Amino acid sequence: MRADDLRVLLQRQPCPVLRLHLTGGMIFELREPDSIVVTHSTVQLLLPANGLSTREAVISLLHVTWVEVVSPPS
């Protein structure tokens, strides 16, 4: 996955819900484009809080096998 391709999807208006499918079978759902940072080699996601602590995921774009466009937000 290229960073520019992901940025194009995130900049759609309205931004659709996206699912990142990773090698190994893990899936991340992207619902809030404001909580996502795309660099040249990673996707950084702010995840829902678990209790009082904030959570973050940093995913290498090399591990994104495909992006599923689920739907536009309701």
Phi, psi and omega in degrees: 000134177265144180301319181297323179295318179293320178299320178300315179296320181288339182270358177299147177241120352288154182289125179285161170286130182241145173242124174269120176261123185253159172301143182092352174093354180289147181231135173241132178260128181255113182247331184242101183299337179287346180258019183234133174238125179252121175255185181294340183228355182222163168241124179251124185242135169272121183263160176304143182298146176247093187075234181265348184267143174277153180232149181217146175236137174242116187245130175288132178298339177296337183264358177275112182274324175198159179243126179260124174272107188281306182186162168288154180297148180275000000 
